[in-house]
Amino acid sequence: MLKKYGEVPLLLKLTKGMNEEQITQHLKTQVQEDSTKNILQMLETLLPQALSAELCKLAGIDPRSSYKKIEGKNKAKLIQILAWTPLTISGHDGFKLAMITRGGISLKEINPKTMQSKLISGLYFCGEIMNLDGPCGGYNLQWSFSSGALAGKLL
């Protein structure tokens, strides 16, 4: 698609399948639980901090702002971005330059002794599908091999 169109727009649903109404309710619940939290701290309950900060910027919001002090139009924009995060792929460096990935399934959702999902019995994970990365030099490959061997032994 990159060759044909030059760029590929995407809409990603990063907030665990939540729609705009559910995200709004989640944020309101966060305010009720602790009104001293800023919007970045509230978003960290859904997404990693660095990503949350960038999405705030995209919505024109200071990440240190309290939820109640954010203008309605900016709240609406943030909630829309959280529900459907826009990204545009404009290129890549090719497989030869590929190194490691970031993100993936939270380690909190995986039993480290078995690599089995804590949410879905019988579902096992290994390698870079999980939110774990290390420095270059074979560490990520070793993690992939080791976690795969562990998961495979226990099936």
Helices and strands as residue ranges (DSSP letters): H 2-5, E 8-12, H 20-33, H 39-43, H 49-58, G 67-69, H 72-83, E 85-89, G 95-97, G 107-109, G 127-129, H 139-153
